[in-house]
Amino acid sequence: MRYKLFILLLLVSLSACSFQARALTPESLIPVTETESVTAVTTLPSLTETFTPSPASTDTNIPLTVTSIPNTVSSPIPQNPNVHPIHFAPNGTYVDIQDSLRAGESKTYSVDAMGGQVMSISVRQLTEDNWTTIPIKIVGADGTSLCPFYGNRECYFWRGVLPSTQNYFVTFLPEVDVNSIMIRVAINPPGTATQSFLYESHDRTASLSYSDEFAPARFPEAHLQKIAPEFALQFINTKFYVNTNLSEAYLSFSTSSDPSIVASCTQTSANAENENIVGNVNINGISFTQSENNGVAAGNIYQQIFYRAAYQGECYEIMFFTHSGNIGNYPADSGIKEFEHVTLTQKFEAIFSTLVIK
């Protein structure tokens, strides 16, 4: 998946706990000994999040009741000056690590987890740098490769069930200098399928919940929205990508008090010339205008669904974005199948349904 190519093609075609701790930095991780623990659950400066575990099920509703969480670390991590171990805080289920990377220099973290647990690894690039992709490699101590997840397809995130109890080594392979990133490592407690997080907007007037199938991300540079995203989530459930034509999927949240934007809030965007209004939907007492935009370029399909509402002097905009390959372009014997459109849309809608605007 090459985002720069996606941006060019698209423009041509269309004219992230209930307790808080400090953010980790590279300095707080280097050097690390067996007796030192990385204890952090934190957020980006604009994020306020809490978590909730949910039992193993296929229910798309996101529960909001906090319960106690067992520890996830199971055994000591061997010392290695080139590997930076991650330890969770007592009862912690995720950690955000702030770091920087240099072009051509790999950096490896290790995390100890139990077989059967669901782990996710994701990277959010902060806004100071030019947008880029950051390939990831994940290998177990026994040599099991989790990422890349099949063939030679590069891996930019991973989420799945861990095959065994051991150390897992997460290596980042930057192609250019990246001065500021946030790495999220989440491990769900044994017996739970997901954990959920609560996001609050910058001005604390809006909030929404999302499961660990999504992770905070920086949306690519081509903005199809009327308003630049305040917050974006990338869909990171690996099984939806393996042997399917799905390339990437995002949900973004935007808001603006600019009078000109508020006045035309529910109209279609000039950034997406094929956008059409298709109806209205009520979310927690507020009516949103729904519109859709679809584009095709060089065998790629781009779909955007927008929801916009003007409320109390603010324009609110939610976008579902999906990029996939044209299934007809894959050889019949490739094993590639159409991704689960309906299920993915339901997961987007589950997040949207939790949006509360005060």
C-alpha positions in Angstrom: 0.0 0.0 0.0 1.6 3.2 -1.1 -0.2 6.3 0.2 1.6 8.9 -1.9 0.4 7.0 -5.0 -3.1 6.8 -3.6 -3.1 10.6 -3.0 -2.1 11.4 -6.6 -4.5 8.9 -8.1 -7.4 10.1 -5.9 -6.9 13.8 -6.7 -6.8 13.0 -10.5 -9.9 10.9 -10.2 -12.0 13.1 -7.9 -10.6 16.8 -9.0 -7.3 5.9 20.7 -7.4 4.3 30.4 -9.2 5.3 33.2 -5.9 6.1 34.9 -3.4 8.6 33.6 0.4 8.6 33.4 3.2 10.3 31.6 4.0 9.8 27.9 7.0 7.7 27.2 9.9 9.2 25.2 13.0 7.6 23.7 15.0 8.9 26.6 12.9 7.1 29.1 13.4 3.8 27.3 17.2 3.9 26.6 18.8 2.1 28.2 16.4 -0.4 29.7 17.4 -3.2 32.1 15.4 -6.2 33.3 14.4 -4.5 36.5 13.1 -1.3 34.8 9.5 -1.1 33.7 7.9 1.2 31.1 4.8 2.3 33.0 2.6 4.5 30.8 -0.9 4.9 29.6 -1.2 8.3 28.0 -2.6 10.2 25.1 -1.6 12.7 22.6 -2.0 16.3 23.9 -5.4 16.6 22.2 -6.7 13.2 23.3 -8.6 12.2 26.5 -9.3 8.5 26.6 -10.5 5.9 29.0 -10.8 2.2 28.3 -13.3 -0.6 28.9 -12.8 -4.3 28.2 -15.6 -6.2 26.5 -16.2 -10.0 26.5 -15.5 -12.2 23.5 -18.3 -11.7 21.1 -19.2 -10.3 17.7 -21.5 -7.6 19.1 -20.6 -4.3 17.5 -21.9 -2.3 20.5 -19.1 -0.7 22.5 -19.7 -1.1 26.3 -18.8 1.7 28.6 -18.6 0.1 32.0 -15.1 -0.1 33.5 -14.1 -3.4 35.1 -10.8 -4.6 36.6 -8.1 -5.8 34.2 -5.6 -8.6 34.8 -1.9 -8.1 34.1 -0.6 -9.1 30.7 3.1 -9.5 31.3 4.0 -13.2 31.7 7.8 -13.6 31.9 11.1 -11.6 32.1 12.5 -10.1 28.9 16.1 -10.9 28.1 18.5 -7.9 28.1 19.6 -6.7 24.7 21.0 -3.1 24.2 19.4 -2.9 20.8 15.9 -4.0 22.0 13.7 -1.7 24.1 11.4 -3.7 26.4 7.8 -2.5 27.1 6.2 -3.3 30.4 2.6 -2.4 31.2 1.5 -0.6 34.3 -0.3 -2.8 36.9 -3.7 -3.6 35.4 -2.8 -1.7 32.3 -3.9 -2.9 28.9 -2.3 -0.4 26.5 0.7 1.9 26.3 1.4 4.9 24.0 5.1 5.6 23.4 6.4 8.8 21.9 9.5 8.4 19.8 11.4 9.5 16.7 12.9 7.5 13.9 15.8 8.0 11.4 15.7 7.0 7.8 17.4 3.6 7.2 17.8 2.9 10.9 15.5 0.2 12.3 14.3 0.4 15.9 13.0 -2.6 17.9 10.8 -2.9 20.9 9.8 -6.1 22.7 6.6 -7.0 24.5 5.8 -10.1 26.5 2.3 -11.5 26.2 0.3 -14.7 26.6 -1.0 -16.9 23.8 -4.6 -16.4 23.0 -4.6 -12.7 23.9 -5.5 -10.1 21.2 -2.6 -7.7 20.6 -2.5 -4.6 18.4 0.4 -2.5 17.2 -0.2 0.9 15.5 1.7 4.1 14.7 0.4 7.6 14.7 2.6 10.2 13.0 2.3 13.6 14.5 1.8 16.7 12.5 5.3 18.2 12.6 6.6 16.0 9.8 5.6 15.5 6.2 3.3 12.6 6.0 4.9 9.2 5.3 4.4 5.5 5.9 6.3 3.5 8.4 6.7 -0.3 7.7 6.6 -2.6 10.7 7.9 -6.1 11.3 6.7 -8.3 14.2 8.4 -11.6 15.0 8.0 -13.9 18.0 11.1 -15.1 20.0 10.5 -18.5 18.4 10.7 -17.0 14.9 7.0 -16.9 14.2 6.3 -13.9 11.9 3.1 -12.0 12.5 3.8 -9.0 10.3 4.1 -8.8 7.3 0.9 -10.9 7.5 1.2 -12.6 4.1 3.4 -12.6 1.1 5.5 -9.6 0.5 2.8 -7.1 1.4 4.3 -4.4 3.7 2.8 -4.1 7.2 1.9 -0.7 8.8 -0.1 -2.1 11.7 -1.1 -5.4 13.2 -4.0 -6.8 15.3 -4.7 -10.4 16.0 -4.7 -13.3 18.4 -1.2 -14.2 19.7 -0.3 -17.8 18.8 1.8 -18.5 22.0 3.2 -17.0 25.2 6.5 -15.4 24.5 8.4 -12.2 23.7 7.3 -10.5 20.5 9.8 -8.1 18.8 8.3 -5.1 17.0 10.7 -3.4 14.5 10.0 -0.1 12.8 11.7 0.5 9.4 11.4 4.1 8.4 12.2 5.2 4.9 12.6 8.9 5.8 13.3 10.8 9.1 10.3 10.9 11.3 10.7 13.3 14.2 7.6 12.6 16.2 5.4 9.5 16.3 3.1 7.8 18.9 3.3 4.0 19.0 0.3 2.3 20.5 0.7 -1.3 21.9 -2.6 -2.7 23.2 -3.1 -6.2 24.7 -6.6 -7.2 25.6 -7.1 -9.2 28.9 -7.5 -12.9 28.5 -11.0 -13.9 27.4 -11.9 -10.5 26.1 -12.3 -9.8 22.4 -12.0 -6.0 22.5 -11.3 -3.0 24.7 -12.8 0.4 24.0 -11.5 4.0 24.3 -13.3 7.3 24.7 -12.2 10.3 22.7 -13.2 13.9 23.7 -12.9 16.8 21.3 -10.4 19.6 21.9 -13.1 21.9 23.4 -14.7 19.0 25.3 -18.1 19.6 23.6 -18.1 16.2 21.8 -17.1 12.6 22.5 -17.1 9.2 20.9 -16.1 5.7 21.7 -14.1 3.2 19.6 -12.8 -0.3 20.0 -9.2 -1.5 19.6 -10.0 -2.6 16.1 -9.3 1.0 15.4 -6.3 3.2 16.4 -5.6 6.9 16.4 -3.9 7.8 13.1 -2.9 10.7 11.0 -5.1 10.8 7.9 -3.2 11.1 4.6 -2.5 14.6 3.2 -5.3 14.7 0.6 -8.3 16.1 2.6 -11.6 15.2 1.1 -13.5 16.7 4.0 -14.6 20.3 4.3 -12.7 20.6 7.5 -9.2 19.2 8.3 -9.6 16.3 10.7 -9.3 17.0 14.4 -9.1 13.2 15.1 -8.8 10.2 12.8 -9.0 6.5 13.4 -7.5 3.8 11.2 -9.2 0.3 11.0 -6.4 -2.1 12.0 -8.1 -5.5 12.3 -5.6 -7.5 10.3 -8.0 -10.4 9.4 -10.0 -8.0 7.2 -7.0 -7.3 5.1 -5.5 -10.8 4.7 -6.3 -12.2 1.2 -8.8 -9.4 0.5 -8.8 -6.4 -1.7 -9.1 -3.9 1.2 -6.1 -1.5 1.3 -7.0 1.0 4.0 -10.0 2.3 6.0 -10.3 5.4 8.2 -12.9 7.3 10.2 -12.3 11.0 10.7 -13.9 13.6 13.0 -13.8 17.3 12.2 -15.4 20.5 13.7 -15.3 24.2 12.8 -16.9 27.4 14.1 -15.9 29.3 11.0 -19.2 31.1 10.1 -18.8 30.5 6.3 -18.3 26.7 7.0 -21.2 26.6 9.4 -23.5 28.3 7.0 -22.8 25.7 4.2 -22.2 22.8 6.6 -24.6 20.3 5.3 -23.9 21.0 1.6 -21.6 18.9 -0.4 -17.9 19.6 -0.5 -16.0 21.2 -3.3 -13.1 18.8 -2.5 -15.2 15.8 -3.8 -16.8 16.7 -7.1 -18.9 13.5 -7.3 -20.4 13.8 -3.8 -24.2 13.4 -3.6 -26.6 13.9 -0.7 -28.5 10.6 0.0 -30.5 11.4 3.2 -30.4 12.2 6.9 -29.7 10.2 10.0 -30.4 11.1 13.6 -27.6 10.5 16.1 -28.4 11.0 19.8 -30.9 13.8 19.0 -29.0 15.6 16.3 -29.8 15.3 12.6 -26.9 14.7 10.2 -27.0 15.1 6.5 -25.5 12.0 4.8 -23.7 12.2 1.5 -21.5 9.8 -0.5 -18.7 10.1 -3.0 -17.1 7.3 -5.0 -14.1 7.4 -7.3 -12.1 4.9 -9.4 -8.4 5.4 -10.5 -6.0 2.8 -12.0 -7.8 -0.2 -10.5 -8.4 1.4 -7.1 -11.8 2.2 -5.6 -12.3 5.0 -3.1 -15.5 5.4 -1.2 -16.3 8.2 1.2 -19.5 8.6 3.3 -19.9 11.9 5.0 -22.2 13.0 7.9 -22.5 16.7 8.6 -24.5 18.7 11.1 -24.6 22.4 12.1 -25.3 22.6 15.8 -24.9 25.5 18.3 -22.7 27.5 16.0 -20.4 24.6 15.0 -20.1 22.4 11.9 -19.5 18.7 12.7 -18.3 16.4 10.1 -17.7 12.6 10.2 -16.2 10.7 7.3 -15.9 7.0 6.6 -13.2 6.4 4.1 -12.4 3.1 2.3 -9.8 2.3 -0.3 -9.8 -1.1 -2.0 -8.6 -2.7 -5.2 -10.9 -3.6 -8.0 -11.6 -7.2 -7.4 -11.9 -7.8 -11.1 -8.2 -7.0 -11.5 -7.0 -9.9 -9.4 -6.2 -13.2 -11.1 -8.8 -15.9 -10.4 -6.3 -18.1 -8.8 -4.8 -15.3 -6.5 -6.9 -16.3 -3.5 -8.0 -12.6 -3.1 -11.6 -12.1 -2.2 -13.9 -9.1 -1.8 -13.6 -7.6 1.7 -16.6 -7.5 4.0 -18.2 -4.2 3.1 -21.3 -4.6 5.3 -19.4 -5.6 8.4 -16.8 -2.8 8.1 -19.6 -0.3 7.6 -21.3 -1.6 10.7 -18.1 -1.1 12.7 -17.9 2.5 11.4 -21.5 3.1 12.3 -21.0 1.6 15.8 -18.5 4.4 16.5 -20.6 7.1 14.9 -23.6 5.9 17.1 -21.6 6.8 20.2 -21.1 10.4 19.2 -22.4 12.8 21.9 -22.5 16.6 21.3 -23.2 18.7 24.4 
